[in-house]
């Protein structure tokens, strides 16, 4: 897999950020640079949970 390939779609990141209540910060700041690493980790964890559920079905 190339280094530049997306592992998680922008839409999924935004959906999870809304769910976690941080999307407004992302939108206001114009990007993900000010989102804490803990929050980014929570987004990744949630994405993994979603992927695991879809595999189980």
Residue pairs with C-beta under 8 A, 6 or more apart in sequence:
8 43
8 44
8 47
12 47
12 50
13 32
13 43
13 47
14 23
14 26
16 43
16 46
16 47
16 50
17 23
17 26
17 35
17 43
19 46
20 39
20 42
20 43
20 46
22 35
22 39
25 34
25 35
26 32
26 35
32 40
